[in-house]
Amino acid sequence: TMTGDRRFLQGNIACAEGALAAGCRFFAGYPITPATEIAEHLAQQLPLKEGVFIQMEDEIASIGAIIGASWTGAKVMTATSGPGLSLMQENIGYAIGTETPCVIVDVQRGGPSTGIPAVPSQSDMVQAARGSHGDYESIAFAPSSAQEMFDLTVRAFDTAERMRTPVLLMADAAVGHMREIVEMPVQLNPVERKLATIEDNGAPRFLDEQVAPMPIFGRGLKAHVTGSCHDEVGMRNVVDAEALDHYVRRLSGKIRNARAELVDVQAGDTEDAEILLVGWGLVGRAAQAIATQARLAGRR
């Protein structure tokens, strides 16, 4: 892709710009350090693009709002930090169970509890994988630079739309507040979710491992959307253990089958290495620097 715009951006602003470039037109959130700049930037920019910004009373209401907006067909996002992500977990599970595309940004900080808001942390990764209850799979990307704050936000939206599921962007206070050169492409081709139509009203609209078209509200379709165990047309079945097995396997299989295209691991100079450093996000960037120093010093 041709380079269009080179800007010196804070990581959080790069994230907000990535969301706009990907087609985000609805943001609901609640201010929290160190993620607030994302909301501030989108509060300024979304109205200029006929989008909607709304500050909610808390993080539970914020994710509820974006789930509702997604069911009208909008591309949606919220941004928070660790304490807010904790509050969102029940609705993250609901979004997974109802196959609702949305992007959730977690600019991580020191915890537990309120912790130290300005101290970077990478300690929310278990929340990303297993914060809600029951059996499910989740998708999360971990940026290590301001450039990746832009690129992986775009990828998060494209993945959420293609896979019809929530996607988390697991940043942290350091990468959110650092300032670096960010290259933004001339033109993006954002992924758009598949939509169910009146013509295929009787076809499955949920639990398809190839991703069922989404029967969004206001387009003439009757749709039953429930977080309870349901079948391919959304009808509840809360008495049959086999139905629950089917429900869980289909939701998980949809993501597991796409593992090869979702997993992105960068590895270098690992052959015959005495020590292997593994990290994600900014920690992964630090691991690369340590490995380079060791190699220059003649160690492996």
N, C-alpha and C positions, 0 to 999 in steps of 0.2 A: 504494500500500500504506500502511495506517495505521502511524504511528509507534508503536512499542511501548516501546522502552527507549533512553534517552539516557545514554550513559556516557562518562566521560573515560578513554580507553584508549590505551595504547601501540600503535603500528602492528602489532607482532608479535602482541600479544594479540588485536587486532581480527581478524587473519588466522586465528588459532586459533578464535575465536568464529564466524567465517564458515564455517570447516570444519565445526564442530559443527552449525551451523544448516543446512548443506547436506546433512547426513547422514553425514559422515565417521565411521566406526566402527573404523578401523584406521590406526595411525600407526607407522611404523618410521623411526628416524633415529639420527644420531650427533651429539653436541654440537659446535657450531662457532659462533664469533662471526662475525657479529652476528645469528644466527638462533635461538639456543638457547632464547629465551623461548617460541617457538612450541612446541617439544617439552616444555618444563617445564609450560606451561599444559595441554597435552593429556594429559600424564602424570597430572595431577590430575583432569581432567574426564572423560576417556574411560571410566574404570572406573565412574563414576557413571551412564553412559548405556549400560552393558553393552557398551562398546567395549573395544578392546585397544590398549595402548601397549607398544612394545618398543624398548629401546635396543639397536642392533646393534653389531657390532664395528667397522664402518666403513661408508662411504657405498655401496660396491658391494653389500654385504649388505643395506643398507637398501632400496635400490630393488628388489633381488631379492625381498625380503620383501613389499613392497607389490604387486608384480606377481603373486606367488603368491596373496596374499590377495584381489586383485581377481578372480581366477579362481574364487574360492568365492562371489562375488557381493557382496563388501563394497565400500563406497566407501572409497577409500584415499588417503593423502597421505604425503609425506616433505618435509622442509625442510632446506636446507643453504645454503652459500655457495659462492663460485667454485671453490675447490679440490675441494670435494665434488662439485660439478656436473661437473667434469672427470672424476672417477672414475665417475660415473654414465652417461657417454655411451654405452657399449656397450649397456647395458641399456635406455637410452632408445630406441635403435634397435630393440632386440628388442621393446619394448612397442609401438612404432609398427608393426613388421612383423606382430605377433600381434594387433594391434587391441585393446590392453588399456587400459581406462579407468583413469587415475590422475592425481593432481595432484602436481606437483613445484614447491616454492617455493624460489626462489634469492634470498636476501637478500644482495645483492652487496657486495663489499668490494674494497679496493685490492689489485692484483696487479701482475705475474704472480707465480707460485709462492705462497708463504705471504703475501707482501706485507705490508700493514698492516691487521690485522683490523678496527680501529675506524674506518677511513677509508671513507666512502661512495664507491661507484663505479657506473657504468652500463656497464661494459666487457665484460660477459658476453653481450651480445645476439647476437654472432655464434655463440657456443656454443649459444644457444637455437635459432638458425635452422639451423646447420650443424655442430653439435658431433659428431654421429655420422657414419658413413661411408655412401656410396651416395647414391642419389637419393630424397628424401622431402620431405614438407611437415610443418611443425610449427605449433602454435598457442601463442601466448604473450600474456599480458596484463601491462601495466606500471602498477601503482598509483602515484598521486602524493600520496596522503593516507592518514591512518588510516581514513577512511571508505571509500576505495577498497580498502584492504587487506581490509576486510570484504566489500564488494560484489563485488569482482573474484575473491575466493576462492570465493564462492558461484557466480559465473558460471563460474569454472574447473571446478568440480565438475559443474555442469549441462552444460557443453560437453563435458567428458570423457565423461559418461554418454551424451549424445545422439549424439556423433560417434564414440564408442568408440575413443578415442585418448588418449595422454598430453597434458596441458595444463600449461604452465609459467606460474608467477606470478613475474615478474621485478621484485622489490622491490630495495631497497638499504638500507644501514645507517642512513641518515638517516630514511627513511620508516618503517623498521622500529622505530626507537627514539623517534621523535617522539610526543608525546601530544596528542590532539585529541578533540573531541566526536565520538562515533560514534553514529549512529541505527540501531538494529536493528529491523526490522519485527516487528509482532505475529505474523505468520504467513507462512511461506514455503511454496511448493509446489515442492519440489525435483524435478528431472528424474530419472527412473529409467530405466536402460538397458533396451532390448528384450531379452527372454530367449528363446532357442530352446526348443522343447518336444519331447517325445517324438513328438507327432503330426507335426511337420514335420522329423523326423530326417533325411530325405533331401534337404532343401532346402539351398541355399547358406548357409554360416555365416561366410564370410569374403569379402573382396574385392568387396563390393557398394557401389557409390557412393551408394546410398540407406541404407547402414549395415545390415549383416546382424545379425539377432538373435544374441546371444552364448550359446554352449553351455557355460555355466559348470559346473564340476565338482560332483558330488554330487547332480545332479538327474535321474539316470537316462539321460543321453545319453552316447553314445560320441563323444569329440572328440579329434582329433589336432591338437595345438598345436605349431607349429614356427616358428622364426625363419628357417628356410631358405625359399627360393622355394616357394610352394605354390599350389594351386588353390582353388576356392570351397568345397570341403569339407575343406580343410586338409592334403591329401596332398602330399608333397614332390615337386618336379620340379626337379632340379638339373643337368639335362643340356640343357635346351631354352632357347635364347635368347629365343624368342617367349614362352615362359612367364614369363621374367623381365620382359620388356617389359609383359606383361599385369599382372603382380604390381605393378610400380612404378606403372604408369598408374592402376590402380584405387585403390591406397592414396593417391596424390596427388590423383586426381580427387575422391575423397570430400571432401577438405578444400577444394580449389580451388572446387568447385561451391557450397560454403557461404560463400565469401569475403564476400559482401554482408552476411551476418548476423554474421560474426565480426569484421570490421574496424570499429573505432570510432575515428574521428579527429575531434577537436574543433578547429575552425579559426575564427578571428575577425578581422575588420577586415583582410582580405588584399587587398582590391581597391585597385589602384593603389599598393600598398606598394612602397617602395624596397628594403627589406630583409625577407626572410622568415626567421623563426626556426622551426626544427623541432626538437622534442625529444620524449622519451618519459619516462614516470614523473615523478619529482621534477624532472628537467631540463625537462620540458614545463611544469610549474607555474612554474618560474623564468622560462621564455621568455614565459609569459603576463604575469608581473609586469613584465618588461623592456618588453614591448610596450605595456603600460598606461602606464608611466612615459614612454615615448617619445611616445605619443599625447597625454598631458597637456602635454608640452613642445612640442607642435606638429610633431613629426617623424613620419614614417611608415616 
